[in-house]
Amino acid sequence: MNTNMQYEAQKKNGFAAAIINFIIPGVGYIYCGNIILGIVVLLISIALLIFTLGLAWFVIAPIVVIDGFLCADRHNKKLAASLAD
């Protein structure tokens, strides 16, 4: 398989990561390959949502949505660099 086909097969969609993180905080990171970060964010988000009776959602949601989008971009840049070597 050539490099371009490998890149296309393994790249991640930023909008998908953002939407997944909006629905279930942390799972967008897992989608991008950051499993440990995703689990940590998921557990912290659950704890914060329980302790604040859901009010933390207004702080958590924008952060994880934006960073989920950026996480996919970081993944794609790292992928491109590794395939270029």
PyMOL Python script that loads the backbone (N, CA, C, O; Angstrom):
from pymol import cmd

cmd.read_pdbstr("""\
ATOM      1  N   MET A   1       0.853  -1.174   0.000  1.00  0.00           N
ATOM      2  CA  MET A   1       0.000   0.000   0.000  1.00  0.00           C
ATOM      3  C   MET A   1       0.899   1.237   0.000  1.00  0.00           C
ATOM      4  O   MET A   1       1.867   1.298   0.758  1.00  0.00           O
ATOM      5  N   ASN A   2       0.588   2.217  -0.839  1.00  0.00           N
ATOM      6  CA  ASN A   2       1.444   3.398  -0.884  1.00  0.00           C
ATOM      7  C   ASN A   2       1.156   4.317   0.302  1.00  0.00           C
ATOM      8  O   ASN A   2       0.171   4.144   1.019  1.00  0.00           O
ATOM      9  N   THR A   3       2.031   5.289   0.487  1.00  0.00           N
ATOM     10  CA  THR A   3       1.973   6.169   1.651  1.00  0.00           C
ATOM     11  C   THR A   3       0.673   6.967   1.708  1.00  0.00           C
ATOM     12  O   THR A   3       0.089   7.119   2.781  1.00  0.00           O
ATOM     13  N   ASN A   4       0.222   7.470   0.580  1.00  0.00           N
ATOM     14  CA  ASN A   4      -0.999   8.271   0.566  1.00  0.00           C
ATOM     15  C   ASN A   4      -2.213   7.431   0.965  1.00  0.00           C
ATOM     16  O   ASN A   4      -3.092   7.908   1.682  1.00  0.00           O
ATOM     17  N   MET A   5      -2.260   6.201   0.506  1.00  0.00           N
ATOM     18  CA  MET A   5      -3.380   5.325   0.866  1.00  0.00           C
ATOM     19  C   MET A   5      -3.326   4.970   2.351  1.00  0.00           C
ATOM     20  O   MET A   5      -4.367   4.886   3.003  1.00  0.00           O
ATOM     21  N   GLN A   6      -2.125   4.762   2.893  1.00  0.00           N
ATOM     22  CA  GLN A   6      -1.988   4.483   4.323  1.00  0.00           C
ATOM     23  C   GLN A   6      -2.457   5.674   5.136  1.00  0.00           C
ATOM     24  O   GLN A   6      -3.157   5.517   6.136  1.00  0.00           O
ATOM     25  N   TYR A   7      -2.063   6.877   4.699  1.00  0.00           N
ATOM     26  CA  TYR A   7      -2.472   8.090   5.409  1.00  0.00           C
ATOM     27  C   TYR A   7      -3.990   8.233   5.411  1.00  0.00           C
ATOM     28  O   TYR A   7      -4.596   8.476   6.455  1.00  0.00           O
ATOM     29  N   GLU A   8      -4.592   8.084   4.255  1.00  0.00           N
ATOM     30  CA  GLU A   8      -6.048   8.222   4.144  1.00  0.00           C
ATOM     31  C   GLU A   8      -6.779   7.173   4.985  1.00  0.00           C
ATOM     32  O   GLU A   8      -7.839   7.453   5.544  1.00  0.00           O
ATOM     33  N   ALA A   9      -6.218   5.977   5.073  1.00  0.00           N
ATOM     34  CA  ALA A   9      -6.864   4.908   5.832  1.00  0.00           C
ATOM     35  C   ALA A   9      -6.770   5.129   7.340  1.00  0.00           C
ATOM     36  O   ALA A   9      -7.636   4.675   8.089  1.00  0.00           O
ATOM     37  N   GLN A  10      -5.726   5.824   7.786  1.00  0.00           N
ATOM     38  CA  GLN A  10      -5.490   5.962   9.221  1.00  0.00           C
ATOM     39  C   GLN A  10      -5.781   7.349   9.775  1.00  0.00           C
ATOM     40  O   GLN A  10      -5.757   7.532  10.992  1.00  0.00           O
ATOM     41  N   LYS A  11      -6.055   8.335   8.918  1.00  0.00           N
ATOM     42  CA  LYS A  11      -6.280   9.681   9.430  1.00  0.00           C
ATOM     43  C   LYS A  11      -7.617   9.747  10.169  1.00  0.00           C
ATOM     44  O   LYS A  11      -8.516   8.941   9.931  1.00  0.00           O
ATOM     45  N   LYS A  12      -7.728  10.721  11.065  1.00  0.00           N
ATOM     46  CA  LYS A  12      -8.930  10.889  11.876  1.00  0.00           C
ATOM     47  C   LYS A  12      -9.632  12.177  11.488  1.00  0.00           C
ATOM     48  O   LYS A  12      -8.989  13.159  11.118  1.00  0.00           O
ATOM     49  N   ASN A  13     -10.949  12.168  11.575  1.00  0.00           N
ATOM     50  CA  ASN A  13     -11.780  13.312  11.243  1.00  0.00           C
ATOM     51  C   ASN A  13     -11.964  14.176  12.489  1.00  0.00           C
ATOM     52  O   ASN A  13     -12.447  13.701  13.517  1.00  0.00           O
ATOM     53  N   GLY A  14     -11.579  15.443  12.391  1.00  0.00           N
ATOM     54  CA  GLY A  14     -11.685  16.360  13.522  1.00  0.00           C
ATOM     55  C   GLY A  14     -13.111  16.597  13.968  1.00  0.00           C
ATOM     56  O   GLY A  14     -13.384  16.672  15.166  1.00  0.00           O
ATOM     57  N   PHE A  15     -14.021  16.716  13.022  1.00  0.00           N
ATOM     58  CA  PHE A  15     -15.422  16.942  13.392  1.00  0.00           C
ATOM     59  C   PHE A  15     -16.002  15.721  14.097  1.00  0.00           C
ATOM     60  O   PHE A  15     -16.791  15.859  15.032  1.00  0.00           O
ATOM     61  N   ALA A  16     -15.621  14.543  13.658  1.00  0.00           N
ATOM     62  CA  ALA A  16     -16.093  13.320  14.322  1.00  0.00           C
ATOM     63  C   ALA A  16     -15.572  13.257  15.749  1.00  0.00           C
ATOM     64  O   ALA A  16     -16.321  12.927  16.669  1.00  0.00           O
ATOM     65  N   ALA A  17     -14.296  13.570  15.941  1.00  0.00           N
ATOM     66  CA  ALA A  17     -13.717  13.559  17.289  1.00  0.00           C
ATOM     67  C   ALA A  17     -14.411  14.579  18.182  1.00  0.00           C
ATOM     68  O   ALA A  17     -14.674  14.298  19.351  1.00  0.00           O
ATOM     69  N   ALA A  18     -14.709  15.757  17.646  1.00  0.00           N
ATOM     70  CA  ALA A  18     -15.378  16.802  18.423  1.00  0.00           C
ATOM     71  C   ALA A  18     -16.793  16.376  18.815  1.00  0.00           C
ATOM     72  O   ALA A  18     -17.201  16.562  19.961  1.00  0.00           O
ATOM     73  N   ILE A  19     -17.529  15.815  17.884  1.00  0.00           N
ATOM     74  CA  ILE A  19     -18.905  15.389  18.172  1.00  0.00           C
ATOM     75  C   ILE A  19     -18.922  14.230  19.163  1.00  0.00           C
ATOM     76  O   ILE A  19     -19.754  14.194  20.069  1.00  0.00           O
ATOM     77  N   ILE A  20     -18.006  13.291  18.990  1.00  0.00           N
ATOM     78  CA  ILE A  20     -17.932  12.167  19.927  1.00  0.00           C
ATOM     79  C   ILE A  20     -17.600  12.677  21.318  1.00  0.00           C
ATOM     80  O   ILE A  20     -18.192  12.226  22.298  1.00  0.00           O
ATOM     81  N   ASN A  21     -16.655  13.619  21.420  1.00  0.00           N
ATOM     82  CA  ASN A  21     -16.309  14.187  22.724  1.00  0.00           C
ATOM     83  C   ASN A  21     -17.475  14.967  23.322  1.00  0.00           C
ATOM     84  O   ASN A  21     -17.624  15.002  24.543  1.00  0.00           O
ATOM     85  N   PHE A  22     -18.297  15.587  22.492  1.00  0.00           N
ATOM     86  CA  PHE A  22     -19.463  16.313  23.002  1.00  0.00           C
ATOM     87  C   PHE A  22     -20.482  15.341  23.595  1.00  0.00           C
ATOM     88  O   PHE A  22     -21.066  15.608  24.645  1.00  0.00           O
ATOM     89  N   ILE A  23     -20.686  14.232  22.925  1.00  0.00           N
ATOM     90  CA  ILE A  23     -21.671  13.252  23.390  1.00  0.00           C
ATOM     91  C   ILE A  23     -21.179  12.529  24.634  1.00  0.00           C
ATOM     92  O   ILE A  23     -21.898  12.437  25.628  1.00  0.00           O
ATOM     93  N   ILE A  24     -19.958  12.020  24.582  1.00  0.00           N
ATOM     94  CA  ILE A  24     -19.357  11.321  25.728  1.00  0.00           C
ATOM     95  C   ILE A  24     -17.933  11.852  25.883  1.00  0.00           C
ATOM     96  O   ILE A  24     -17.032  11.407  25.172  1.00  0.00           O
ATOM     97  N   PRO A  25     -17.714  12.799  26.804  1.00  0.00           N
ATOM     98  CA  PRO A  25     -16.388  13.396  26.962  1.00  0.00           C
ATOM     99  C   PRO A  25     -15.308  12.333  27.169  1.00  0.00           C
ATOM    100  O   PRO A  25     -15.434  11.455  28.023  1.00  0.00           O
ATOM    101  N   GLY A  26     -14.259  12.432  26.380  1.00  0.00           N
ATOM    102  CA  GLY A  26     -13.136  11.515  26.485  1.00  0.00           C
ATOM    103  C   GLY A  26     -13.094  10.465  25.388  1.00  0.00           C
ATOM    104  O   GLY A  26     -12.016   9.997  25.021  1.00  0.00           O
ATOM    105  N   VAL A  27     -14.234  10.096  24.867  1.00  0.00           N
ATOM    106  CA  VAL A  27     -14.271   9.035  23.856  1.00  0.00           C
ATOM    107  C   VAL A  27     -13.699   9.543  22.517  1.00  0.00           C
ATOM    108  O   VAL A  27     -13.187   8.751  21.727  1.00  0.00           O
ATOM    109  N   GLY A  28     -13.782  10.823  22.270  1.00  0.00           N
ATOM    110  CA  GLY A  28     -13.159  11.393  21.077  1.00  0.00           C
ATOM    111  C   GLY A  28     -11.650  11.238  21.097  1.00  0.00           C
ATOM    112  O   GLY A  28     -11.024  11.042  20.056  1.00  0.00           O
ATOM    113  N   TYR A  29     -11.065  11.328  22.294  1.00  0.00           N
ATOM    114  CA  TYR A  29      -9.616  11.113  22.417  1.00  0.00           C
ATOM    115  C   TYR A  29      -9.271   9.649  22.133  1.00  0.00           C
ATOM    116  O   TYR A  29      -8.257   9.355  21.500  1.00  0.00           O
ATOM    117  N   ILE A  30     -10.112   8.749  22.600  1.00  0.00           N
ATOM    118  CA  ILE A  30      -9.888   7.329  22.334  1.00  0.00           C
ATOM    119  C   ILE A  30      -9.968   7.076  20.832  1.00  0.00           C
ATOM    120  O   ILE A  30      -9.173   6.311  20.287  1.00  0.00           O
ATOM    121  N   TYR A  31     -10.914   7.709  20.169  1.00  0.00           N
ATOM    122  CA  TYR A  31     -11.039   7.613  18.710  1.00  0.00           C
ATOM    123  C   TYR A  31      -9.745   8.055  18.019  1.00  0.00           C
ATOM    124  O   TYR A  31      -9.351   7.484  17.002  1.00  0.00           O
ATOM    125  N   CYS A  32      -9.091   9.071  18.579  1.00  0.00           N
ATOM    126  CA  CYS A  32      -7.851   9.588  17.993  1.00  0.00           C
ATOM    127  C   CYS A  32      -6.621   8.796  18.412  1.00  0.00           C
ATOM    128  O   CYS A  32      -5.510   9.112  17.986  1.00  0.00           O
ATOM    129  N   GLY A  33      -6.801   7.778  19.234  1.00  0.00           N
ATOM    130  CA  GLY A  33      -5.679   6.941  19.629  1.00  0.00           C
ATOM    131  C   GLY A  33      -5.071   7.278  20.969  1.00  0.00           C
ATOM    132  O   GLY A  33      -4.128   6.610  21.393  1.00  0.00           O
ATOM    133  N   ASN A  34      -5.578   8.299  21.657  1.00  0.00           N
ATOM    134  CA  ASN A  34      -5.081   8.681  22.983  1.00  0.00           C
ATOM    135  C   ASN A  34      -5.940   7.995  24.042  1.00  0.00           C
ATOM    136  O   ASN A  34      -6.786   8.629  24.673  1.00  0.00           O
ATOM    137  N   ILE A  35      -5.719   6.716  24.228  1.00  0.00           N
ATOM    138  CA  ILE A  35      -6.589   5.907  25.081  1.00  0.00           C
ATOM    139  C   ILE A  35      -6.508   6.330  26.543  1.00  0.00           C
ATOM    140  O   ILE A  35      -7.537   6.485  27.200  1.00  0.00           O
ATOM    141  N   ILE A  36      -5.296   6.518  27.056  1.00  0.00           N
ATOM    142  CA  ILE A  36      -5.153   6.881  28.468  1.00  0.00           C
ATOM    143  C   ILE A  36      -5.775   8.242  28.731  1.00  0.00           C
ATOM    144  O   ILE A  36      -6.507   8.403  29.707  1.00  0.00           O
ATOM    145  N   LEU A  37      -5.501   9.225  27.883  1.00  0.00           N
ATOM    146  CA  LEU A  37      -6.105  10.548  28.036  1.00  0.00           C
ATOM    147  C   LEU A  37      -7.624  10.451  27.977  1.00  0.00           C
ATOM    148  O   LEU A  37      -8.315  11.097  28.764  1.00  0.00           O
ATOM    149  N   GLY A  38      -8.143   9.660  27.064  1.00  0.00           N
ATOM    150  CA  GLY A  38      -9.589   9.506  26.934  1.00  0.00           C
ATOM    151  C   GLY A  38     -10.223   8.933  28.184  1.00  0.00           C
ATOM    152  O   GLY A  38     -11.270   9.408  28.625  1.00  0.00           O
ATOM    153  N   ILE A  39      -9.604   7.924  28.758  1.00  0.00           N
ATOM    154  CA  ILE A  39     -10.144   7.311  29.977  1.00  0.00           C
ATOM    155  C   ILE A  39     -10.086   8.287  31.141  1.00  0.00           C
ATOM    156  O   ILE A  39     -11.036   8.390  31.917  1.00  0.00           O
ATOM    157  N   VAL A  40      -8.974   9.005  31.266  1.00  0.00           N
ATOM    158  CA  VAL A  40      -8.835   9.988  32.349  1.00  0.00           C
ATOM    159  C   VAL A  40      -9.894  11.083  32.216  1.00  0.00           C
ATOM    160  O   VAL A  40     -10.555  11.424  33.197  1.00  0.00           O
ATOM    161  N   VAL A  41     -10.060  11.628  31.030  1.00  0.00           N
ATOM    162  CA  VAL A  41     -11.057  12.678  30.807  1.00  0.00           C
ATOM    163  C   VAL A  41     -12.463  12.147  31.072  1.00  0.00           C
ATOM    164  O   VAL A  41     -13.286  12.842  31.667  1.00  0.00           O
ATOM    165  N   LEU A  42     -12.739  10.938  30.641  1.00  0.00           N
ATOM    166  CA  LEU A  42     -14.052  10.342  30.871  1.00  0.00           C
ATOM    167  C   LEU A  42     -14.340  10.221  32.367  1.00  0.00           C
ATOM    168  O   LEU A  42     -15.418  10.602  32.823  1.00  0.00           O
ATOM    169  N   LEU A  43     -13.393   9.697  33.123  1.00  0.00           N
ATOM    170  CA  LEU A  43     -13.598   9.515  34.558  1.00  0.00           C
ATOM    171  C   LEU A  43     -13.720  10.851  35.296  1.00  0.00           C
ATOM    172  O   LEU A  43     -14.574  11.010  36.168  1.00  0.00           O
ATOM    173  N   ILE A  44     -12.869  11.795  34.944  1.00  0.00           N
ATOM    174  CA  ILE A  44     -12.950  13.121  35.580  1.00  0.00           C
ATOM    175  C   ILE A  44     -14.267  13.809  35.220  1.00  0.00           C
ATOM    176  O   ILE A  44     -14.892  14.441  36.072  1.00  0.00           O
ATOM    177  N   SER A  45     -14.682  13.688  33.980  1.00  0.00           N
ATOM    178  CA  SER A  45     -15.949  14.303  33.556  1.00  0.00           C
ATOM    179  C   SER A  45     -17.130  13.702  34.302  1.00  0.00           C
ATOM    180  O   SER A  45     -18.024  14.428  34.736  1.00  0.00           O
ATOM    181  N   ILE A  46     -17.141  12.399  34.453  1.00  0.00           N
ATOM    182  CA  ILE A  46     -18.229  11.750  35.191  1.00  0.00           C
ATOM    183  C   ILE A  46     -18.258  12.247  36.631  1.00  0.00           C
ATOM    184  O   ILE A  46     -19.319  12.579  37.159  1.00  0.00           O
ATOM    185  N   ALA A  47     -17.089  12.297  37.262  1.00  0.00           N
ATOM    186  CA  ALA A  47     -17.017  12.761  38.652  1.00  0.00           C
ATOM    187  C   ALA A  47     -17.492  14.211  38.769  1.00  0.00           C
ATOM    188  O   ALA A  47     -18.273  14.538  39.663  1.00  0.00           O
ATOM    189  N   LEU A  48     -17.027  15.071  37.879  1.00  0.00           N
ATOM    190  CA  LEU A  48     -17.442  16.477  37.935  1.00  0.00           C
ATOM    191  C   LEU A  48     -18.932  16.645  37.677  1.00  0.00           C
ATOM    192  O   LEU A  48     -19.589  17.455  38.331  1.00  0.00           O
ATOM    193  N   LEU A  49     -19.463  15.894  36.737  1.00  0.00           N
ATOM    194  CA  LEU A  49     -20.894  16.004  36.445  1.00  0.00           C
ATOM    195  C   LEU A  49     -21.740  15.528  37.618  1.00  0.00           C
ATOM    196  O   LEU A  49     -22.808  16.081  37.878  1.00  0.00           O
ATOM    197  N   ILE A  50     -21.272  14.510  38.323  1.00  0.00           N
ATOM    198  CA  ILE A  50     -22.011  14.019  39.490  1.00  0.00           C
ATOM    199  C   ILE A  50     -21.948  15.038  40.620  1.00  0.00           C
ATOM    200  O   ILE A  50     -22.970  15.382  41.214  1.00  0.00           O
ATOM    201  N   PHE A  51     -20.741  15.518  40.912  1.00  0.00           N
ATOM    202  CA  PHE A  51     -20.572  16.421  42.054  1.00  0.00           C
ATOM    203  C   PHE A  51     -21.174  17.802  41.838  1.00  0.00           C
ATOM    204  O   PHE A  51     -21.524  18.477  42.805  1.00  0.00           O
ATOM    205  N   THR A  52     -21.299  18.229  40.598  1.00  0.00           N
ATOM    206  CA  THR A  52     -21.863  19.555  40.332  1.00  0.00           C
ATOM    207  C   THR A  52     -23.298  19.468  39.816  1.00  0.00           C
ATOM    208  O   THR A  52     -23.867  20.469  39.380  1.00  0.00           O
ATOM    209  N   LEU A  53     -23.874  18.285  39.864  1.00  0.00           N
ATOM    210  CA  LEU A  53     -25.241  18.050  39.391  1.00  0.00           C
ATOM    211  C   LEU A  53     -25.427  18.487  37.935  1.00  0.00           C
ATOM    212  O   LEU A  53     -26.479  19.004  37.558  1.00  0.00           O
ATOM    213  N   GLY A  54     -24.400  18.273  37.137  1.00  0.00           N
ATOM    214  CA  GLY A  54     -24.481  18.561  35.711  1.00  0.00           C
ATOM    215  C   GLY A  54     -24.034  19.949  35.300  1.00  0.00           C
ATOM    216  O   GLY A  54     -23.896  20.217  34.106  1.00  0.00           O
ATOM    217  N   LEU A  55     -23.804  20.840  36.251  1.00  0.00           N
ATOM    218  CA  LEU A  55     -23.421  22.205  35.896  1.00  0.00           C
ATOM    219  C   LEU A  55     -22.028  22.285  35.277  1.00  0.00           C
ATOM    220  O   LEU A  55     -21.731  23.223  34.537  1.00  0.00           O
ATOM    221  N   ALA A  56     -21.186  21.322  35.571  1.00  0.00           N
ATOM    222  CA  ALA A  56     -19.835  21.321  34.997  1.00  0.00           C
ATOM    223  C   ALA A  56     -19.873  21.123  33.489  1.00  0.00           C
ATOM    224  O   ALA A  56     -18.887  21.396  32.804  1.00  0.00           O
ATOM    225  N   TRP A  57     -20.999  20.652  32.965  1.00  0.00           N
ATOM    226  CA  TRP A  57     -21.120  20.413  31.529  1.00  0.00           C
ATOM    227  C   TRP A  57     -20.841  21.682  30.726  1.00  0.00           C
ATOM    228  O   TRP A  57     -20.294  21.614  29.625  1.00  0.00           O
ATOM    229  N   PHE A  58     -21.211  22.825  31.268  1.00  0.00           N
ATOM    230  CA  PHE A  58     -21.027  24.089  30.561  1.00  0.00           C
ATOM    231  C   PHE A  58     -19.551  24.483  30.459  1.00  0.00           C
ATOM    232  O   PHE A  58     -19.176  25.296  29.615  1.00  0.00           O
ATOM    233  N   VAL A  59     -18.731  23.908  31.315  1.00  0.00           N
ATOM    234  CA  VAL A  59     -17.290  24.139  31.252  1.00  0.00           C
ATOM    235  C   VAL A  59     -16.606  23.008  30.475  1.00  0.00           C
ATOM    236  O   VAL A  59     -15.715  23.253  29.662  1.00  0.00           O
ATOM    237  N   ILE A  60     -17.030  21.783  30.733  1.00  0.00           N
ATOM    238  CA  ILE A  60     -16.392  20.616  30.116  1.00  0.00           C
ATOM    239  C   ILE A  60     -16.642  20.563  28.613  1.00  0.00           C
ATOM    240  O   ILE A  60     -15.709  20.344  27.841  1.00  0.00           O
ATOM    241  N   ALA A  61     -17.873  20.759  28.194  1.00  0.00           N
ATOM    242  CA  ALA A  61     -18.245  20.573  26.783  1.00  0.00           C
ATOM    243  C   ALA A  61     -17.411  21.414  25.821  1.00  0.00           C
ATOM    244  O   ALA A  61     -16.843  20.867  24.876  1.00  0.00           O
ATOM    245  N   PRO A  62     -17.319  22.744  26.034  1.00  0.00           N
ATOM    246  CA  PRO A  62     -16.531  23.512  25.054  1.00  0.00           C
ATOM    247  C   PRO A  62     -15.062  23.089  24.995  1.00  0.00           C
ATOM    248  O   PRO A  62     -14.453  23.084  23.925  1.00  0.00           O
ATOM    249  N   ILE A  63     -14.500  22.734  26.152  1.00  0.00           N
ATOM    250  CA  ILE A  63     -13.089  22.354  26.201  1.00  0.00           C
ATOM    251  C   ILE A  63     -12.848  21.060  25.433  1.00  0.00           C
ATOM    252  O   ILE A  63     -11.947  20.991  24.598  1.00  0.00           O
ATOM    253  N   VAL A  64     -13.650  20.032  25.714  1.00  0.00           N
ATOM    254  CA  VAL A  64     -13.412  18.739  25.064  1.00  0.00           C
ATOM    255  C   VAL A  64     -13.792  18.757  23.585  1.00  0.00           C
ATOM    256  O   VAL A  64     -13.211  18.015  22.792  1.00  0.00           O
ATOM    257  N   VAL A  65     -14.750  19.585  23.207  1.00  0.00           N
ATOM    258  CA  VAL A  65     -15.116  19.674  21.786  1.00  0.00           C
ATOM    259  C   VAL A  65     -13.974  20.303  20.989  1.00  0.00           C
ATOM    260  O   VAL A  65     -13.568  19.779  19.952  1.00  0.00           O
ATOM    261  N   ILE A  66     -13.466  21.417  21.476  1.00  0.00           N
ATOM    262  CA  ILE A  66     -12.380  22.096  20.768  1.00  0.00           C
ATOM    263  C   ILE A  66     -11.123  21.222  20.761  1.00  0.00           C
ATOM    264  O   ILE A  66     -10.480  21.060  19.724  1.00  0.00           O
ATOM    265  N   ASP A  67     -10.779  20.664  21.916  1.00  0.00           N
ATOM    266  CA  ASP A  67      -9.566  19.861  21.970  1.00  0.00           C
ATOM    267  C   ASP A  67      -9.728  18.534  21.217  1.00  0.00           C
ATOM    268  O   ASP A  67      -8.744  17.999  20.706  1.00  0.00           O
ATOM    269  N   GLY A  68     -10.923  18.009  21.141  1.00  0.00           N
ATOM    270  CA  GLY A  68     -11.153  16.810  20.341  1.00  0.00           C
ATOM    271  C   GLY A  68     -10.853  17.066  18.877  1.00  0.00           C
ATOM    272  O   GLY A  68     -10.244  16.239  18.200  1.00  0.00           O
ATOM    273  N   PHE A  69     -11.287  18.219  18.398  1.00  0.00           N
ATOM    274  CA  PHE A  69     -10.996  18.607  17.012  1.00  0.00           C
ATOM    275  C   PHE A  69      -9.487  18.742  16.809  1.00  0.00           C
ATOM    276  O   PHE A  69      -8.939  18.259  15.817  1.00  0.00           O
ATOM    277  N   LEU A  70      -8.824  19.402  17.758  1.00  0.00           N
ATOM    278  CA  LEU A  70      -7.377  19.603  17.656  1.00  0.00           C
ATOM    279  C   LEU A  70      -6.606  18.298  17.836  1.00  0.00           C
ATOM    280  O   LEU A  70      -5.530  18.130  17.263  1.00  0.00           O
ATOM    281  N   CYS A  71      -7.147  17.381  18.621  1.00  0.00           N
ATOM    282  CA  CYS A  71      -6.512  16.078  18.836  1.00  0.00           C
ATOM    283  C   CYS A  71      -6.427  15.302  17.515  1.00  0.00           C
ATOM    284  O   CYS A  71      -5.412  14.665  17.231  1.00  0.00           O
ATOM    285  N   ALA A  72      -7.472  15.357  16.728  1.00  0.00           N
ATOM    286  CA  ALA A  72      -7.455  14.680  15.423  1.00  0.00           C
ATOM    287  C   ALA A  72      -6.402  15.311  14.524  1.00  0.00           C
ATOM    288  O   ALA A  72      -5.716  14.607  13.783  1.00  0.00           O
ATOM    289  N   ASP A  73      -6.270  16.630  14.583  1.00  0.00           N
ATOM    290  CA  ASP A  73      -5.256  17.310  13.782  1.00  0.00           C
ATOM    291  C   ASP A  73      -3.853  16.898  14.229  1.00  0.00           C
ATOM    292  O   ASP A  73      -2.982  16.658  13.394  1.00  0.00           O
ATOM    293  N   ARG A  74      -3.634  16.817  15.539  1.00  0.00           N
ATOM    294  CA  ARG A  74      -2.332  16.372  16.055  1.00  0.00           C
ATOM    295  C   ARG A  74      -2.037  14.941  15.606  1.00  0.00           C
ATOM    296  O   ARG A  74      -0.914  14.616  15.218  1.00  0.00           O
ATOM    297  N   HIS A  75      -3.069  14.090  15.668  1.00  0.00           N
ATOM    298  CA  HIS A  75      -2.898  12.702  15.226  1.00  0.00           C
ATOM    299  C   HIS A  75      -2.505  12.652  13.752  1.00  0.00           C
ATOM    300  O   HIS A  75      -1.595  11.914  13.373  1.00  0.00           O
ATOM    301  N   ASN A  76      -3.184  13.431  12.928  1.00  0.00           N
ATOM    302  CA  ASN A  76      -2.925  13.411  11.489  1.00  0.00           C
ATOM    303  C   ASN A  76      -1.531  13.949  11.157  1.00  0.00           C
ATOM    304  O   ASN A  76      -0.873  13.447  10.245  1.00  0.00           O
ATOM    305  N   LYS A  77      -1.083  14.963  11.889  1.00  0.00           N
ATOM    306  CA  LYS A  77       0.270  15.493  11.663  1.00  0.00           C
ATOM    307  C   LYS A  77       1.323  14.469  12.061  1.00  0.00           C
ATOM    308  O   LYS A  77       2.316  14.285  11.356  1.00  0.00           O
ATOM    309  N   LYS A  78       1.104  13.798  13.197  1.00  0.00           N
ATOM    310  CA  LYS A  78       2.046  12.770  13.638  1.00  0.00           C
ATOM    311  C   LYS A  78       2.070  11.612  12.654  1.00  0.00           C
ATOM    312  O   LYS A  78       3.132  11.067  12.354  1.00  0.00           O
ATOM    313  N   LEU A  79       0.901  11.239  12.154  1.00  0.00           N
ATOM    314  CA  LEU A  79       0.797  10.164  11.170  1.00  0.00           C
ATOM    315  C   LEU A  79       1.557  10.521   9.891  1.00  0.00           C
ATOM    316  O   LEU A  79       2.310   9.706   9.358  1.00  0.00           O
ATOM    317  N   ALA A  80       1.352  11.748   9.408  1.00  0.00           N
ATOM    318  CA  ALA A  80       2.021  12.179   8.187  1.00  0.00           C
ATOM    319  C   ALA A  80       3.542  12.169   8.375  1.00  0.00           C
ATOM    320  O   ALA A  80       4.280  11.764   7.478  1.00  0.00           O
ATOM    321  N   ALA A  81       4.000  12.614   9.543  1.00  0.00           N
ATOM    322  CA  ALA A  81       5.440  12.635   9.811  1.00  0.00           C
ATOM    323  C   ALA A  81       6.007  11.213   9.875  1.00  0.00           C
ATOM    324  O   ALA A  81       7.104  10.958   9.377  1.00  0.00           O
ATOM    325  N   SER A  82       5.269  10.301  10.480  1.00  0.00           N
ATOM    326  CA  SER A  82       5.766   8.932  10.583  1.00  0.00           C
ATOM    327  C   SER A  82       5.779   8.228   9.227  1.00  0.00           C
ATOM    328  O   SER A  82       6.647   7.394   8.969  1.00  0.00           O
ATOM    329  N   LEU A  83       4.839   8.553   8.378  1.00  0.00           N
ATOM    330  CA  LEU A  83       4.801   7.934   7.057  1.00  0.00           C
ATOM    331  C   LEU A  83       5.845   8.542   6.116  1.00  0.00           C
ATOM    332  O   LEU A  83       6.274   7.902   5.155  1.00  0.00           O
ATOM    333  N   ALA A  84       6.245   9.779   6.400  1.00  0.00           N
ATOM    334  CA  ALA A  84       7.247  10.440   5.556  1.00  0.00           C
ATOM    335  C   ALA A  84       8.638   9.875   5.806  1.00  0.00           C
ATOM    336  O   ALA A  84       9.511   9.953   4.941  1.00  0.00           O
ATOM    337  N   ASP A  85       8.842   9.308   6.990  1.00  0.00           N
ATOM    338  CA  ASP A  85      10.174   8.745   7.321  1.00  0.00           C
ATOM    339  C   ASP A  85      10.471   7.492   6.575  1.00  0.00           C
ATOM    340  O   ASP A  85      11.543   6.910   6.747  1.00  0.00           O
TER     341      ASP A  85
END
""", "prot")
cmd.dss("prot")
cmd.show_as("cartoon", "prot")
cmd.util.cbc("prot")
cmd.orient("prot")
